[in-house]
């Protein structure tokens, strides 16, 4: 646990847990699970923001993280993957 974790509220910690799980799934090439994590992150972020649980600075930070992951996970699934034995 880092020093900055001491100042995070439970909602920020929950978002961090989802991000950590998503990164783990991405590093293990669990594409479908990473996509589910992205949906979970976006849903939680939206709920927490609308309920006023996140400070403005945190909203901006997590919004940037969401945008980054959406871009990274675009087309990131097993169903879009071509078998290695086929040619383009």
PyMOL Python script that loads the backbone (N, CA, C, O; Angstrom):
from pymol import cmd

cmd.read_pdbstr("""\
ATOM      1  N   UNK A   1       0.847  -1.177   0.000  1.00  0.00           N
ATOM      2  CA  UNK A   1       0.000   0.000   0.000  1.00  0.00           C
ATOM      3  C   UNK A   1       0.889   1.236   0.000  1.00  0.00           C
ATOM      4  O   UNK A   1       1.766   1.403   0.848  1.00  0.00           O
ATOM      5  N   UNK A   2       0.633   2.095  -0.979  1.00  0.00           N
ATOM      6  CA  UNK A   2       1.415   3.315  -1.071  1.00  0.00           C
ATOM      7  C   UNK A   2       0.849   4.404  -0.179  1.00  0.00           C
ATOM      8  O   UNK A   2      -0.260   4.289   0.344  1.00  0.00           O
ATOM      9  N   UNK A   3       1.613   5.441  -0.018  1.00  0.00           N
ATOM     10  CA  UNK A   3       1.198   6.565   0.824  1.00  0.00           C
ATOM     11  C   UNK A   3      -0.081   7.212   0.299  1.00  0.00           C
ATOM     12  O   UNK A   3      -0.937   7.621   1.083  1.00  0.00           O
ATOM     13  N   UNK A   4      -0.212   7.306  -1.023  1.00  0.00           N
ATOM     14  CA  UNK A   4      -1.414   7.925  -1.588  1.00  0.00           C
ATOM     15  C   UNK A   4      -2.663   7.091  -1.329  1.00  0.00           C
ATOM     16  O   UNK A   4      -3.770   7.629  -1.308  1.00  0.00           O
ATOM     17  N   UNK A   5      -2.498   5.778  -1.130  1.00  0.00           N
ATOM     18  CA  UNK A   5      -3.652   4.922  -0.836  1.00  0.00           C
ATOM     19  C   UNK A   5      -4.301   5.284   0.495  1.00  0.00           C
ATOM     20  O   UNK A   5      -5.489   5.030   0.695  1.00  0.00           O
ATOM     21  N   UNK A   6      -3.541   5.867   1.395  1.00  0.00           N
ATOM     22  CA  UNK A   6      -4.082   6.241   2.698  1.00  0.00           C
ATOM     23  C   UNK A   6      -5.123   7.344   2.583  1.00  0.00           C
ATOM     24  O   UNK A   6      -5.989   7.478   3.447  1.00  0.00           O
ATOM     25  N   UNK A   7      -5.041   8.133   1.520  1.00  0.00           N
ATOM     26  CA  UNK A   7      -5.931   9.277   1.366  1.00  0.00           C
ATOM     27  C   UNK A   7      -7.091   9.008   0.414  1.00  0.00           C
ATOM     28  O   UNK A   7      -7.884   9.907   0.134  1.00  0.00           O
ATOM     29  N   UNK A   8      -7.193   7.778  -0.084  1.00  0.00           N
ATOM     30  CA  UNK A   8      -8.269   7.446  -1.008  1.00  0.00           C
ATOM     31  C   UNK A   8      -9.499   6.979  -0.237  1.00  0.00           C
ATOM     32  O   UNK A   8      -9.393   6.313   0.793  1.00  0.00           O
ATOM     33  N   UNK A   9     -10.673   7.345  -0.763  1.00  0.00           N
ATOM     34  CA  UNK A   9     -11.889   6.867  -0.127  1.00  0.00           C
ATOM     35  C   UNK A   9     -12.212   5.467  -0.656  1.00  0.00           C
ATOM     36  O   UNK A   9     -11.536   4.972  -1.558  1.00  0.00           O
ATOM     37  N   UNK A  10     -13.233   4.840  -0.103  1.00  0.00           N
ATOM     38  CA  UNK A  10     -13.535   3.449  -0.460  1.00  0.00           C
ATOM     39  C   UNK A  10     -13.945   3.310  -1.924  1.00  0.00           C
ATOM     40  O   UNK A  10     -13.769   2.244  -2.514  1.00  0.00           O
ATOM     41  N   UNK A  11     -14.481   4.354  -2.506  1.00  0.00           N
ATOM     42  CA  UNK A  11     -14.897   4.299  -3.908  1.00  0.00           C
ATOM     43  C   UNK A  11     -13.690   4.321  -4.837  1.00  0.00           C
ATOM     44  O   UNK A  11     -13.651   3.607  -5.840  1.00  0.00           O
ATOM     45  N   UNK A  12     -12.717   5.141  -4.497  1.00  0.00           N
ATOM     46  CA  UNK A  12     -11.473   5.182  -5.275  1.00  0.00           C
ATOM     47  C   UNK A  12     -10.734   3.854  -5.142  1.00  0.00           C
ATOM     48  O   UNK A  12     -10.163   3.360  -6.114  1.00  0.00           O
ATOM     49  N   UNK A  13     -10.742   3.287  -3.964  1.00  0.00           N
ATOM     50  CA  UNK A  13     -10.083   1.996  -3.756  1.00  0.00           C
ATOM     51  C   UNK A  13     -10.766   0.905  -4.568  1.00  0.00           C
ATOM     52  O   UNK A  13     -10.092   0.028  -5.107  1.00  0.00           O
ATOM     53  N   UNK A  14     -12.088   0.945  -4.665  1.00  0.00           N
ATOM     54  CA  UNK A  14     -12.822  -0.039  -5.467  1.00  0.00           C
ATOM     55  C   UNK A  14     -12.446   0.105  -6.938  1.00  0.00           C
ATOM     56  O   UNK A  14     -12.224  -0.898  -7.615  1.00  0.00           O
ATOM     57  N   UNK A  15     -12.372   1.327  -7.439  1.00  0.00           N
ATOM     58  CA  UNK A  15     -11.965   1.540  -8.825  1.00  0.00           C
ATOM     59  C   UNK A  15     -10.543   1.025  -9.058  1.00  0.00           C
ATOM     60  O   UNK A  15     -10.257   0.427 -10.095  1.00  0.00           O
ATOM     61  N   UNK A  16      -9.658   1.259  -8.094  1.00  0.00           N
ATOM     62  CA  UNK A  16      -8.280   0.773  -8.199  1.00  0.00           C
ATOM     63  C   UNK A  16      -8.227  -0.751  -8.235  1.00  0.00           C
ATOM     64  O   UNK A  16      -7.405  -1.328  -8.947  1.00  0.00           O
ATOM     65  N   UNK A  17      -9.100  -1.404  -7.471  1.00  0.00           N
ATOM     66  CA  UNK A  17      -9.160  -2.875  -7.481  1.00  0.00           C
ATOM     67  C   UNK A  17      -9.558  -3.386  -8.862  1.00  0.00           C
ATOM     68  O   UNK A  17      -8.978  -4.345  -9.371  1.00  0.00           O
ATOM     69  N   UNK A  18     -10.544  -2.741  -9.459  1.00  0.00           N
ATOM     70  CA  UNK A  18     -10.995  -3.156 -10.790  1.00  0.00           C
ATOM     71  C   UNK A  18      -9.881  -2.949 -11.814  1.00  0.00           C
ATOM     72  O   UNK A  18      -9.660  -3.801 -12.674  1.00  0.00           O
ATOM     73  N   UNK A  19      -9.181  -1.819 -11.722  1.00  0.00           N
ATOM     74  CA  UNK A  19      -8.072  -1.532 -12.639  1.00  0.00           C
ATOM     75  C   UNK A  19      -6.984  -2.594 -12.487  1.00  0.00           C
ATOM     76  O   UNK A  19      -6.456  -3.096 -13.479  1.00  0.00           O
ATOM     77  N   UNK A  20      -6.657  -2.930 -11.258  1.00  0.00           N
ATOM     78  CA  UNK A  20      -5.617  -3.925 -11.002  1.00  0.00           C
ATOM     79  C   UNK A  20      -6.006  -5.278 -11.595  1.00  0.00           C
ATOM     80  O   UNK A  20      -5.176  -5.956 -12.202  1.00  0.00           O
ATOM     81  N   UNK A  21      -7.266  -5.668 -11.418  1.00  0.00           N
ATOM     82  CA  UNK A  21      -7.733  -6.938 -11.961  1.00  0.00           C
ATOM     83  C   UNK A  21      -7.705  -6.910 -13.491  1.00  0.00           C
ATOM     84  O   UNK A  21      -7.337  -7.899 -14.125  1.00  0.00           O
ATOM     85  N   UNK A  22      -8.094  -5.778 -14.081  1.00  0.00           N
ATOM     86  CA  UNK A  22      -8.081  -5.636 -15.531  1.00  0.00           C
ATOM     87  C   UNK A  22      -6.656  -5.760 -16.071  1.00  0.00           C
ATOM     88  O   UNK A  22      -6.423  -6.439 -17.071  1.00  0.00           O
ATOM     89  N   UNK A  23      -5.721  -5.111 -15.416  1.00  0.00           N
ATOM     90  CA  UNK A  23      -4.326  -5.185 -15.854  1.00  0.00           C
ATOM     91  C   UNK A  23      -3.791  -6.610 -15.736  1.00  0.00           C
ATOM     92  O   UNK A  23      -3.044  -7.069 -16.600  1.00  0.00           O
ATOM     93  N   UNK A  24      -4.172  -7.305 -14.671  1.00  0.00           N
ATOM     94  CA  UNK A  24      -3.748  -8.690 -14.494  1.00  0.00           C
ATOM     95  C   UNK A  24      -4.320  -9.560 -15.618  1.00  0.00           C
ATOM     96  O   UNK A  24      -3.608 -10.381 -16.196  1.00  0.00           O
ATOM     97  N   UNK A  25      -5.599  -9.378 -15.920  1.00  0.00           N
ATOM     98  CA  UNK A  25      -6.214 -10.159 -16.992  1.00  0.00           C
ATOM     99  C   UNK A  25      -5.588  -9.858 -18.342  1.00  0.00           C
ATOM    100  O   UNK A  25      -5.418 -10.759 -19.165  1.00  0.00           O
ATOM    101  N   UNK A  26      -5.243  -8.595 -18.577  1.00  0.00           N
ATOM    102  CA  UNK A  26      -4.585  -8.234 -19.829  1.00  0.00           C
ATOM    103  C   UNK A  26      -3.193  -8.875 -19.918  1.00  0.00           C
ATOM    104  O   UNK A  26      -2.805  -9.377 -20.973  1.00  0.00           O
ATOM    105  N   UNK A  27      -2.456  -8.857 -18.823  1.00  0.00           N
ATOM    106  CA  UNK A  27      -1.097  -9.415 -18.842  1.00  0.00           C
ATOM    107  C   UNK A  27      -1.119 -10.936 -19.023  1.00  0.00           C
ATOM    108  O   UNK A  27      -0.155 -11.520 -19.519  1.00  0.00           O
ATOM    109  N   UNK A  28      -2.221 -11.572 -18.619  1.00  0.00           N
ATOM    110  CA  UNK A  28      -2.348 -13.017 -18.786  1.00  0.00           C
ATOM    111  C   UNK A  28      -3.104 -13.386 -20.058  1.00  0.00           C
ATOM    112  O   UNK A  28      -3.408 -14.556 -20.290  1.00  0.00           O
ATOM    113  N   UNK A  29      -3.404 -12.386 -20.876  1.00  0.00           N
ATOM    114  CA  UNK A  29      -4.099 -12.564 -22.149  1.00  0.00           C
ATOM    115  C   UNK A  29      -5.517 -13.120 -21.976  1.00  0.00           C
ATOM    116  O   UNK A  29      -6.023 -13.839 -22.838  1.00  0.00           O
ATOM    117  N   UNK A  30      -6.143 -12.777 -20.855  1.00  0.00           N
ATOM    118  CA  UNK A  30      -7.537 -13.154 -20.618  1.00  0.00           C
ATOM    119  C   UNK A  30      -8.406 -12.030 -21.164  1.00  0.00           C
ATOM    120  O   UNK A  30      -8.912 -11.191 -20.419  1.00  0.00           O
ATOM    121  N   UNK A  31      -8.563 -12.036 -22.470  1.00  0.00           N
ATOM    122  CA  UNK A  31      -9.183 -10.915 -23.169  1.00  0.00           C
ATOM    123  C   UNK A  31     -10.633 -10.687 -22.775  1.00  0.00           C
ATOM    124  O   UNK A  31     -11.045  -9.551 -22.543  1.00  0.00           O
ATOM    125  N   UNK A  32     -11.405 -11.757 -22.698  1.00  0.00           N
ATOM    126  CA  UNK A  32     -12.820 -11.606 -22.351  1.00  0.00           C
ATOM    127  C   UNK A  32     -12.990 -11.076 -20.929  1.00  0.00           C
ATOM    128  O   UNK A  32     -13.859 -10.243 -20.672  1.00  0.00           O
ATOM    129  N   UNK A  33     -12.169 -11.552 -20.021  1.00  0.00           N
ATOM    130  CA  UNK A  33     -12.230 -11.066 -18.635  1.00  0.00           C
ATOM    131  C   UNK A  33     -11.829  -9.597 -18.547  1.00  0.00           C
ATOM    132  O   UNK A  33     -12.426  -8.833 -17.790  1.00  0.00           O
ATOM    133  N   UNK A  34     -10.827  -9.206 -19.314  1.00  0.00           N
ATOM    134  CA  UNK A  34     -10.400  -7.800 -19.328  1.00  0.00           C
ATOM    135  C   UNK A  34     -11.524  -6.911 -19.852  1.00  0.00           C
ATOM    136  O   UNK A  34     -11.733  -5.811 -19.340  1.00  0.00           O
ATOM    137  N   UNK A  35     -12.247  -7.378 -20.867  1.00  0.00           N
ATOM    138  CA  UNK A  35     -13.380  -6.610 -21.393  1.00  0.00           C
ATOM    139  C   UNK A  35     -14.484  -6.468 -20.338  1.00  0.00           C
ATOM    140  O   UNK A  35     -15.097  -5.407 -20.216  1.00  0.00           O
ATOM    141  N   UNK A  36     -14.735  -7.538 -19.577  1.00  0.00           N
ATOM    142  CA  UNK A  36     -15.731  -7.472 -18.502  1.00  0.00           C
ATOM    143  C   UNK A  36     -15.287  -6.492 -17.423  1.00  0.00           C
ATOM    144  O   UNK A  36     -16.102  -5.745 -16.881  1.00  0.00           O
ATOM    145  N   UNK A  37     -13.993  -6.497 -17.112  1.00  0.00           N
ATOM    146  CA  UNK A  37     -13.459  -5.552 -16.132  1.00  0.00           C
ATOM    147  C   UNK A  37     -13.641  -4.119 -16.603  1.00  0.00           C
ATOM    148  O   UNK A  37     -13.961  -3.240 -15.804  1.00  0.00           O
ATOM    149  N   UNK A  38     -13.442  -3.875 -17.891  1.00  0.00           N
ATOM    150  CA  UNK A  38     -13.623  -2.536 -18.444  1.00  0.00           C
ATOM    151  C   UNK A  38     -15.075  -2.088 -18.272  1.00  0.00           C
ATOM    152  O   UNK A  38     -15.330  -0.953 -17.872  1.00  0.00           O
ATOM    153  N   UNK A  39     -16.016  -2.966 -18.570  1.00  0.00           N
ATOM    154  CA  UNK A  39     -17.433  -2.643 -18.387  1.00  0.00           C
ATOM    155  C   UNK A  39     -17.742  -2.361 -16.918  1.00  0.00           C
ATOM    156  O   UNK A  39     -18.468  -1.422 -16.592  1.00  0.00           O
ATOM    157  N   UNK A  40     -17.179  -3.191 -16.038  1.00  0.00           N
ATOM    158  CA  UNK A  40     -17.384  -3.009 -14.594  1.00  0.00           C
ATOM    159  C   UNK A  40     -16.800  -1.673 -14.129  1.00  0.00           C
ATOM    160  O   UNK A  40     -17.418  -0.961 -13.337  1.00  0.00           O
ATOM    161  N   UNK A  41     -15.609  -1.338 -14.625  1.00  0.00           N
ATOM    162  CA  UNK A  41     -14.955  -0.086 -14.259  1.00  0.00           C
ATOM    163  C   UNK A  41     -15.780   1.110 -14.721  1.00  0.00           C
ATOM    164  O   UNK A  41     -16.001   2.053 -13.960  1.00  0.00           O
ATOM    165  N   UNK A  42     -16.232   1.066 -15.970  1.00  0.00           N
ATOM    166  CA  UNK A  42     -17.007   2.182 -16.509  1.00  0.00           C
ATOM    167  C   UNK A  42     -18.316   2.354 -15.744  1.00  0.00           C
ATOM    168  O   UNK A  42     -18.716   3.479 -15.443  1.00  0.00           O
ATOM    169  N   UNK A  43     -18.975   1.260 -15.432  1.00  0.00           N
ATOM    170  CA  UNK A  43     -20.239   1.307 -14.691  1.00  0.00           C
ATOM    171  C   UNK A  43     -20.030   1.872 -13.285  1.00  0.00           C
ATOM    172  O   UNK A  43     -20.781   2.741 -12.843  1.00  0.00           O
ATOM    173  N   UNK A  44     -19.012   1.378 -12.590  1.00  0.00           N
ATOM    174  CA  UNK A  44     -18.730   1.846 -11.229  1.00  0.00           C
ATOM    175  C   UNK A  44     -18.336   3.323 -11.243  1.00  0.00           C
ATOM    176  O   UNK A  44     -18.796   4.102 -10.408  1.00  0.00           O
ATOM    177  N   UNK A  45     -17.487   3.700 -12.193  1.00  0.00           N
ATOM    178  CA  UNK A  45     -17.057   5.095 -12.302  1.00  0.00           C
ATOM    179  C   UNK A  45     -18.260   6.013 -12.511  1.00  0.00           C
ATOM    180  O   UNK A  45     -18.363   7.063 -11.878  1.00  0.00           O
ATOM    181  N   UNK A  46     -19.151   5.619 -13.386  1.00  0.00           N
ATOM    182  CA  UNK A  46     -20.347   6.426 -13.669  1.00  0.00           C
ATOM    183  C   UNK A  46     -21.222   6.535 -12.416  1.00  0.00           C
ATOM    184  O   UNK A  46     -21.659   7.628 -12.057  1.00  0.00           O
ATOM    185  N   UNK A  47     -21.472   5.417 -11.762  1.00  0.00           N
ATOM    186  CA  UNK A  47     -22.293   5.427 -10.538  1.00  0.00           C
ATOM    187  C   UNK A  47     -21.682   6.306  -9.458  1.00  0.00           C
ATOM    188  O   UNK A  47     -22.374   7.124  -8.852  1.00  0.00           O
ATOM    189  N   UNK A  48     -20.384   6.139  -9.218  1.00  0.00           N
ATOM    190  CA  UNK A  48     -19.707   6.892  -8.153  1.00  0.00           C
ATOM    191  C   UNK A  48     -19.680   8.387  -8.477  1.00  0.00           C
ATOM    192  O   UNK A  48     -19.824   9.219  -7.582  1.00  0.00           O
ATOM    193  N   UNK A  49     -19.498   8.724  -9.748  1.00  0.00           N
ATOM    194  CA  UNK A  49     -19.467  10.129 -10.156  1.00  0.00           C
ATOM    195  C   UNK A  49     -20.844  10.765  -9.976  1.00  0.00           C
ATOM    196  O   UNK A  49     -20.975  11.848  -9.407  1.00  0.00           O
ATOM    197  N   UNK A  50     -21.862  10.073 -10.470  1.00  0.00           N
ATOM    198  CA  UNK A  50     -23.223  10.615 -10.376  1.00  0.00           C
ATOM    199  C   UNK A  50     -23.686  10.764  -8.929  1.00  0.00           C
ATOM    200  O   UNK A  50     -24.466  11.661  -8.611  1.00  0.00           O
ATOM    201  N   UNK A  51     -23.203   9.881  -8.057  1.00  0.00           N
ATOM    202  CA  UNK A  51     -23.586   9.939  -6.643  1.00  0.00           C
ATOM    203  C   UNK A  51     -22.744  10.947  -5.859  1.00  0.00           C
ATOM    204  O   UNK A  51     -23.012  11.194  -4.683  1.00  0.00           O
ATOM    205  N   UNK A  52     -21.730  11.530  -6.503  1.00  0.00           N
ATOM    206  CA  UNK A  52     -20.888  12.521  -5.840  1.00  0.00           C
ATOM    207  C   UNK A  52     -19.856  11.930  -4.897  1.00  0.00           C
ATOM    208  O   UNK A  52     -19.397  12.605  -3.975  1.00  0.00           O
ATOM    209  N   UNK A  53     -19.484  10.667  -5.121  1.00  0.00           N
ATOM    210  CA  UNK A  53     -18.520  10.003  -4.246  1.00  0.00           C
ATOM    211  C   UNK A  53     -17.063  10.294  -4.601  1.00  0.00           C
ATOM    212  O   UNK A  53     -16.160   9.990  -3.822  1.00  0.00           O
ATOM    213  N   UNK A  54     -16.836  10.878  -5.769  1.00  0.00           N
ATOM    214  CA  UNK A  54     -15.467  11.149  -6.209  1.00  0.00           C
ATOM    215  C   UNK A  54     -15.222  12.651  -6.270  1.00  0.00           C
ATOM    216  O   UNK A  54     -16.055  13.416  -6.756  1.00  0.00           O
ATOM    217  N   UNK A  55     -14.058  13.054  -5.767  1.00  0.00           N
ATOM    218  CA  UNK A  55     -13.662  14.458  -5.850  1.00  0.00           C
ATOM    219  C   UNK A  55     -13.365  14.805  -7.310  1.00  0.00           C
ATOM    220  O   UNK A  55     -13.113  13.921  -8.129  1.00  0.00           O
ATOM    221  N   UNK A  56     -13.397  16.079  -7.619  1.00  0.00           N
ATOM    222  CA  UNK A  56     -13.189  16.522  -8.999  1.00  0.00           C
ATOM    223  C   UNK A  56     -11.856  16.027  -9.557  1.00  0.00           C
ATOM    224  O   UNK A  56     -11.788  15.578 -10.701  1.00  0.00           O
ATOM    225  N   UNK A  57     -10.810  16.107  -8.761  1.00  0.00           N
ATOM    226  CA  UNK A  57      -9.485  15.662  -9.203  1.00  0.00           C
ATOM    227  C   UNK A  57      -9.496  14.156  -9.501  1.00  0.00           C
ATOM    228  O   UNK A  57      -8.914  13.709 -10.490  1.00  0.00           O
ATOM    229  N   UNK A  58     -10.154  13.392  -8.647  1.00  0.00           N
ATOM    230  CA  UNK A  58     -10.247  11.945  -8.857  1.00  0.00           C
ATOM    231  C   UNK A  58     -11.082  11.630 -10.095  1.00  0.00           C
ATOM    232  O   UNK A  58     -10.747  10.726 -10.860  1.00  0.00           O
ATOM    233  N   UNK A  59     -12.169  12.377 -10.290  1.00  0.00           N
ATOM    234  CA  UNK A  59     -13.000  12.168 -11.478  1.00  0.00           C
ATOM    235  C   UNK A  59     -12.178  12.344 -12.747  1.00  0.00           C
ATOM    236  O   UNK A  59     -12.263  11.538 -13.673  1.00  0.00           O
ATOM    237  N   UNK A  60     -11.392  13.396 -12.777  1.00  0.00           N
ATOM    238  CA  UNK A  60     -10.562  13.679 -13.960  1.00  0.00           C
ATOM    239  C   UNK A  60      -9.548  12.556 -14.161  1.00  0.00           C
ATOM    240  O   UNK A  60      -9.359  12.090 -15.285  1.00  0.00           O
ATOM    241  N   UNK A  61      -8.902  12.123 -13.097  1.00  0.00           N
ATOM    242  CA  UNK A  61      -7.901  11.065 -13.172  1.00  0.00           C
ATOM    243  C   UNK A  61      -8.511   9.758 -13.678  1.00  0.00           C
ATOM    244  O   UNK A  61      -7.983   9.142 -14.604  1.00  0.00           O
ATOM    245  N   UNK A  62      -9.627   9.335 -13.069  1.00  0.00           N
ATOM    246  CA  UNK A  62     -10.241   8.069 -13.465  1.00  0.00           C
ATOM    247  C   UNK A  62     -10.877   8.157 -14.853  1.00  0.00           C
ATOM    248  O   UNK A  62     -10.958   7.155 -15.563  1.00  0.00           O
ATOM    249  N   UNK A  63     -11.325   9.343 -15.238  1.00  0.00           N
ATOM    250  CA  UNK A  63     -11.859   9.527 -16.586  1.00  0.00           C
ATOM    251  C   UNK A  63     -10.758   9.316 -17.626  1.00  0.00           C
ATOM    252  O   UNK A  63     -10.989   8.694 -18.663  1.00  0.00           O
ATOM    253  N   UNK A  64      -9.578   9.830 -17.348  1.00  0.00           N
ATOM    254  CA  UNK A  64      -8.441   9.634 -18.253  1.00  0.00           C
ATOM    255  C   UNK A  64      -8.034   8.168 -18.315  1.00  0.00           C
ATOM    256  O   UNK A  64      -7.694   7.657 -19.382  1.00  0.00           O
ATOM    257  N   UNK A  65      -8.070   7.494 -17.171  1.00  0.00           N
ATOM    258  CA  UNK A  65      -7.747   6.069 -17.133  1.00  0.00           C
ATOM    259  C   UNK A  65      -8.762   5.279 -17.953  1.00  0.00           C
ATOM    260  O   UNK A  65      -8.390   4.385 -18.713  1.00  0.00           O
ATOM    261  N   UNK A  66     -10.047   5.610 -17.799  1.00  0.00           N
ATOM    262  CA  UNK A  66     -11.101   4.937 -18.555  1.00  0.00           C
ATOM    263  C   UNK A  66     -10.892   5.123 -20.057  1.00  0.00           C
ATOM    264  O   UNK A  66     -10.980   4.164 -20.823  1.00  0.00           O
ATOM    265  N   UNK A  67     -10.619   6.341 -20.468  1.00  0.00           N
ATOM    266  CA  UNK A  67     -10.387   6.626 -21.890  1.00  0.00           C
ATOM    267  C   UNK A  67      -9.204   5.819 -22.412  1.00  0.00           C
ATOM    268  O   UNK A  67      -9.259   5.268 -23.512  1.00  0.00           O
ATOM    269  N   UNK A  68      -8.146   5.752 -21.629  1.00  0.00           N
ATOM    270  CA  UNK A  68      -6.949   5.009 -22.018  1.00  0.00           C
ATOM    271  C   UNK A  68      -7.250   3.523 -22.187  1.00  0.00           C
ATOM    272  O   UNK A  68      -6.842   2.914 -23.175  1.00  0.00           O
ATOM    273  N   UNK A  69      -7.961   2.940 -21.227  1.00  0.00           N
ATOM    274  CA  UNK A  69      -8.274   1.515 -21.312  1.00  0.00           C
ATOM    275  C   UNK A  69      -9.249   1.221 -22.451  1.00  0.00           C
ATOM    276  O   UNK A  69      -9.138   0.182 -23.102  1.00  0.00           O
ATOM    277  N   UNK A  70     -10.191   2.112 -22.696  1.00  0.00           N
ATOM    278  CA  UNK A  70     -11.115   1.909 -23.816  1.00  0.00           C
ATOM    279  C   UNK A  70     -10.335   1.831 -25.127  1.00  0.00           C
ATOM    280  O   UNK A  70     -10.629   0.997 -25.984  1.00  0.00           O
ATOM    281  N   UNK A  71      -9.348   2.699 -25.274  1.00  0.00           N
ATOM    282  CA  UNK A  71      -8.535   2.707 -26.484  1.00  0.00           C
ATOM    283  C   UNK A  71      -7.693   1.438 -26.584  1.00  0.00           C
ATOM    284  O   UNK A  71      -7.606   0.826 -27.648  1.00  0.00           O
ATOM    285  N   UNK A  72      -7.075   1.047 -25.471  1.00  0.00           N
ATOM    286  CA  UNK A  72      -6.217  -0.140 -25.465  1.00  0.00           C
ATOM    287  C   UNK A  72      -7.003  -1.422 -25.714  1.00  0.00           C
ATOM    288  O   UNK A  72      -6.485  -2.364 -26.315  1.00  0.00           O
ATOM    289  N   UNK A  73      -8.251  -1.460 -25.253  1.00  0.00           N
ATOM    290  CA  UNK A  73      -9.033  -2.691 -25.361  1.00  0.00           C
ATOM    291  C   UNK A  73      -9.943  -2.717 -26.589  1.00  0.00           C
ATOM    292  O   UNK A  73     -10.720  -3.657 -26.761  1.00  0.00           O
ATOM    293  N   UNK A  74      -9.857  -1.711 -27.429  1.00  0.00           N
ATOM    294  CA  UNK A  74     -10.636  -1.695 -28.656  1.00  0.00           C
ATOM    295  C   UNK A  74     -10.183  -2.858 -29.533  1.00  0.00           C
ATOM    296  O   UNK A  74      -9.006  -2.951 -29.881  1.00  0.00           O
ATOM    297  N   UNK A  75     -11.108  -3.744 -29.892  1.00  0.00           N
ATOM    298  CA  UNK A  75     -10.764  -4.905 -30.712  1.00  0.00           C
ATOM    299  C   UNK A  75      -9.983  -5.970 -29.970  1.00  0.00           C
ATOM    300  O   UNK A  75      -9.428  -6.875 -30.593  1.00  0.00           O
ATOM    301  N   UNK A  76      -9.931  -5.878 -28.645  1.00  0.00           N
ATOM    302  CA  UNK A  76      -9.149  -6.805 -27.830  1.00  0.00           C
ATOM    303  C   UNK A  76     -10.067  -7.924 -27.344  1.00  0.00           C
ATOM    304  O   UNK A  76     -10.612  -7.862 -26.242  1.00  0.00           O
ATOM    305  N   UNK A  77     -10.230  -8.953 -28.187  1.00  0.00           N
ATOM    306  CA  UNK A  77     -11.027 -10.109 -27.780  1.00  0.00           C
ATOM    307  C   UNK A  77     -10.580 -11.329 -28.577  1.00  0.00           C
ATOM    308  O   UNK A  77      -9.954 -11.204 -29.629  1.00  0.00           O
ATOM    309  N   UNK A  78     -10.903 -12.481 -28.072  1.00  0.00           N
ATOM    310  CA  UNK A  78     -10.530 -13.718 -28.752  1.00  0.00           C
ATOM    311  C   UNK A  78     -11.329 -13.906 -30.040  1.00  0.00           C
ATOM    312  O   UNK A  78     -10.826 -14.493 -30.999  1.00  0.00           O
ATOM    313  N   UNK A  79     -12.564 -13.415 -30.069  1.00  0.00           N
ATOM    314  CA  UNK A  79     -13.388 -13.620 -31.270  1.00  0.00           C
ATOM    315  C   UNK A  79     -12.847 -12.851 -32.463  1.00  0.00           C
ATOM    316  O   UNK A  79     -13.107 -13.236 -33.603  1.00  0.00           O
ATOM    317  N   UNK A  80     -12.100 -11.775 -32.234  1.00  0.00           N
ATOM    318  CA  UNK A  80     -11.515 -11.000 -33.328  1.00  0.00           C
ATOM    319  C   UNK A  80     -10.138 -11.520 -33.746  1.00  0.00           C
ATOM    320  O   UNK A  80      -9.552 -11.045 -34.718  1.00  0.00           O
ATOM    321  N   UNK A  81      -9.639 -12.489 -33.005  1.00  0.00           N
ATOM    322  CA  UNK A  81      -8.290 -12.994 -33.244  1.00  0.00           C
ATOM    323  C   UNK A  81      -8.303 -13.992 -34.399  1.00  0.00           C
ATOM    324  O   UNK A  81      -9.129 -14.904 -34.429  1.00  0.00           O
ATOM    325  N   UNK A  82      -7.395 -13.818 -35.336  1.00  0.00           N
ATOM    326  CA  UNK A  82      -7.289 -14.732 -36.461  1.00  0.00           C
ATOM    327  C   UNK A  82      -6.356 -15.882 -36.063  1.00  0.00           C
ATOM    328  O   UNK A  82      -5.346 -15.665 -35.395  1.00  0.00           O
ATOM    329  N   UNK A  83      -6.701 -17.102 -36.478  1.00  0.00           N
ATOM    330  CA  UNK A  83      -5.806 -18.240 -36.205  1.00  0.00           C
ATOM    331  C   UNK A  83      -4.447 -18.007 -36.855  1.00  0.00           C
ATOM    332  O   UNK A  83      -4.356 -17.373 -37.906  1.00  0.00           O
ATOM    333  N   UNK A  84      -3.408 -18.513 -36.236  1.00  0.00           N
ATOM    334  CA  UNK A  84      -2.056 -18.276 -36.721  1.00  0.00           C
ATOM    335  C   UNK A  84      -1.809 -18.932 -38.071  1.00  0.00           C
ATOM    336  O   UNK A  84      -0.905 -18.515 -38.795  1.00  0.00           O
ATOM    337  N   UNK A  85      -2.582 -19.941 -38.425  1.00  0.00           N
ATOM    338  CA  UNK A  85      -2.351 -20.657 -39.655  1.00  0.00           C
ATOM    339  C   UNK A  85      -3.044 -20.024 -40.866  1.00  0.00           C
ATOM    340  O   UNK A  85      -2.855 -20.482 -41.993  1.00  0.00           O
ATOM    341  N   UNK A  86      -3.839 -18.983 -40.645  1.00  0.00           N
ATOM    342  CA  UNK A  86      -4.465 -18.310 -41.775  1.00  0.00           C
ATOM    343  C   UNK A  86      -3.599 -17.138 -42.211  1.00  0.00           C
ATOM    344  O   UNK A  86      -2.845 -16.567 -41.423  1.00  0.00           O
ATOM    345  N   UNK A  87      -3.723 -16.805 -43.455  1.00  0.00           N
ATOM    346  CA  UNK A  87      -2.966 -15.650 -43.972  1.00  0.00           C
ATOM    347  C   UNK A  87      -3.925 -14.500 -44.183  1.00  0.00           C
ATOM    348  O   UNK A  87      -5.097 -14.704 -44.500  1.00  0.00           O
ATOM    349  N   UNK A  88      -3.418 -13.282 -44.005  1.00  0.00           N
ATOM    350  CA  UNK A  88      -4.242 -12.082 -44.206  1.00  0.00           C
ATOM    351  C   UNK A  88      -4.553 -11.847 -45.651  1.00  0.00           C
ATOM    352  O   UNK A  88      -5.236 -10.879 -45.987  1.00  0.00           O
TER     353      UNK A  88
END
""", "prot")
cmd.dss("prot")
cmd.show_as("cartoon", "prot")
cmd.util.cbc("prot")
cmd.orient("prot")
